[in-house]
Amino acid sequence: MKQTYRSIAVLSLALLSGILSCSEPEKKESTEKPDENRFTQVVLTEGMDEPMEMTFLPDSKILFVERKGGVKILDENTGKVTLVATIPVNTKYTNKEGVVREAEEGLMGVIAHPDFTKNHWIYLYYADPEDKQHVLTRWELDGNTLVESSKKVILTVPTQREECCHTGGGMVFDQEGNLYLTVGNNTVNPASGTSNLDERPGHENSDDQRAPGNTNDLRGKILRIHPEDDGTYTIPKGNLFPEGTEKTKPEIYTMGHRNPWRPTLDSKTGYLYWGEVGPDAGKDSIWGPRGYDEFNQAKGPGFFGWPYFIGDNIPYNRHDLETDTYGEPYDVNKPVNESVNNTGLRDLPTPVVPALIWYPYGVSEEFPILGSSGRSATGGPVFRKADFKADAPYVFPAYYEGKWLIVDFMRGWIMSVTMNDNGDYESMERFLPNSTFSSAIDMDFGPDGALYILEYGSAWFRGNANSRIVKIEYNAGNRKPNVNATSDKISGAIPFTANFSSEGTNDYDDYDAGKLDYTWKINGADGTTTELKGADATYTFETAGKHQVTLTVTDTKGESNAASFDVIAGNDKPQVTIDFKRANKSFYFGDNSLPYSITVNDNEDGSTDDSRIHANEVAVTFDYVPSGFDPIEIASKQSGVESEALQNIGRNLIEASDCKSCHQYAETSIGPSYQAVASKYENTSETTDMLIDKIINGGAGIWGEHAMSAHPQLSKADAKRMVDYIMNMNTVKATVRSLPLSGSVKTTIPEGEDGQGSFLLQASYTDKGNGDVPSLSGSDFIALRNPYLDPQSAELRKGVNLMTTPSVNFFMVGDQSYIGFKNLDLSGIKEIIVYAGISERVDAKGGSIEIRIDSPTGEIIGQTEPLIAKQVVGFRPPPNVNFIDWRRQNSSLGKVTLSSVSGRHDVYIIFKNPEAKGEEILMSVNEVQFSNTLQ
């Protein structure tokens, strides 16, 4: 954690209590992993203007800075944000052509002095508005006023402003009052996305041997100094180079960094940790390795390899750009800096320290849990319970003792990293796996023990409505009820009676079981209020209009929660029905055409049968839904004729990716707007192919100096959907033609699709309302899925372990583990086939498969004999072999012949092996096929 005023106070209290206490030792706290529902996320503020870093002040206040110079205080007690000052800073650079562009620099870092309660000092790190330098300054903060006359310049770092990027600016104090400061390499990103090794005259800013690899330059380093009370600093013992060493800077603690970001210290071991952003190359090449981001650990001073090595010391190749020739890889055992731009030592420190964790754009073979996407390693704190006062309300449990919590700006996960007693990497797991923290630019524990995340927002170089400070509180005590409120009728002609239900309401605390208090409040359309008691209730609506119903549930500790819904009285919802002329209404079995008919009935408007509702008033569509998208979810989002969720699949893919970190729809960010891309290029197949290649493999040089990240994890089909959406942004949408109320639809798979998707028939009608009572819409749909279901789409799970190695392994772990699919029509289904496989890295016990309906203990409708999954050699098929076909051929088949069953059911596929112990893997499930024939 970042050491501030609280650390010394806590340390003093701990020592004092240890000396004076004669009481018995406290009971040892449980080290079991806590339930995820014990953590609560609280959004403290939103809508900041490029927030960069935060630090904590007394009285529940957070001081944070914004890149354009804003210094602000958030008071948690009131929720109010106060602008304390605006620091004049530089935010631009002028390239060789004289074009002024946005730089990453500005006001980059802030930290409070450990003795802030006594001296009120804060430190700011920013780009000087006039001179080409970054400055570390100290100021006095008096309440909400930054005392201008108190400013002292502590340290300056000379920089260049002809090229972008990489600033650093993260700060942390240790317990001896030493200040650590991360400093970026201040170097342009090469178009190749690899290392910066350009020694040609005039290209000095493209040579990282002049900064990160230079012992006589402060850039590309983590500095360690001891600020003195008079505004100067001294050099603490134990830095990388003793004072007076020729051609070195004594401030350097670690060197060989590209873009070190947010640092933290383990208060127990003194080890330094930080995230470091790597280059953009999406694949290995003659230049050297692909790009990796890193999470690093320094047990002491050292050289961390850049620009000669990356990841676990993977070497780059020597490259003479003057002659465009390549030499041998750099020698990790004897690193030397022979650049003409080097002003420091030739022989660099050894041993070169490898990264603790490193990962590319694609899936990492060493750390597959990190997934694949854009990447930008931020950092995060190490948890030590001793860092907090005894009465801190939200301190994390002992399970996290000594663990490093890390976050990635692009990927949105937080990982909990476990080290062994020597401080070496042991394992990691996702923290709060059901949550995403996008654009996290800083993360630290506060004095109250909660974890705070500062989120920059989705677009670079501008204020973002979705920038925010999120607080994660751990609740070791009572938990509020979780409330669910429903009604069997939410509309109708008056009078009508509705039955309210609290089914689904629960409380995680066992002592509240059966003791919750339920209160229903009906705020009527006529202004009256009615209260009812009980878990369920009945009410008759006699007044037309919109009524609000609220259920409040209170537990035995007096804590409550609520849920609400609206009821429309005086208008009945129209009933839309699709009569589908086939037995099974869940799966598509290769039918060439599908007959259907549609009827609409509305109490006020009439029906399609009596022609009071005309065919042109009913929206009817039939669409192909690509694989990877849930047709039922899309149907639930339909409105009128056009399904935005279906039309905007490309947009959905963009929103789910890291694209918005660099691109906006209508405005320029780091990269061009999507509208600008659509305007620049003609919408041709050649353009589409070119843009698909750019998305997957990355690129640079068309829209500016910033390189576009590679996205090798995207399929060409998904990249094409994204390109199609972008290229049609500036085109006026044509009205979608509605189908007739009866007829047949042809099942045509669009060109370029893999045929693994679904078909979706939808119908909807919006009635005419009833006086002042609003209109209501009714709809129906038939979603025909591909009969091969991906196990990852299973809504019901027990004993699943998902490993995202170069090919996904969906492991079933332990006896009686299962996956389940909700509400499937089994009419006409003869057989269920489970395609099971296992990777060459994992030993599996095998087992038998059992199919049950409606619950894990429901009726058995089929089962297999024990089977052993095939050992599949390799992760990918040979060249020119279809992956899906290859996977099916390399799977063991668990064929389950079904007993006679029809209608819709929840289907449970249960994996059994009584001899399996604990977490032993039974098999990996590749696909589940629902067949209407026996195979």
Protein Blocks (a to p, Z undefined) as FASTA:
>chain_A
ZZdfklmmmmmmmmmmmmmpccdcdddddfbdcdfklpccddfbghiehiabdcddehhi
acdddfklpacdddfknopacdfbdcdddfbdcdfkopacddfbdcfbdcddfklmmnop
acdddddfkbgcddddddddehjaccfklpccfbdcdddfkbgehjbjpacddfkopacd
dddehiacdfklpacdbfbghilmmccklmmmpckbcghiacdddddfkopacddehiab
dghiahiafkbmbghifbdcbdcddfknopacddddddfbfbdcfkbccddddddddfbd
cdehiakbgcjhpacddddfklopacddddfklccdfbfkbcbdfbdcddddddfbdcdf
bdcfklmmnopaddddfbdcdddfklpcfklmkbccfklgoiacdddfklopacdddddf
kopafbdcdehklbccehiabdcddfkopacdddfbjbehiacfkbccddddddfbdcdd
ddddddfbfbdcddddddddfehiacfbfklgopaccddddddfkopacddedjbdcddd
fbgcjdddddddddfkopacdddddddehiacdddddddfbfblkbcehiabdcdddddd
dfknopfklomacfklpccddddddehiafklmmmmgghjbdfklmmmmmmmmmmmmklm
mbcfkbccfbccfklmmmmpccdfklmmmmmmmmmnopehjlojbdcdddfkbcfklmmm
mmmmmmmmmpccdddddddfbdcddddddehiaolaccddddddddebjhjaccdddddd
dddddfbdcfklpmbdghiacdddfbdcdddehehiacddehiafehiabdcddddddfk
bccebiaddddehiaklccfbdcddddddddedjbdcehiafklmmmmmpccdddddddd
edjdddddddddfkbghjacfbdcfbdcddfbdZZ
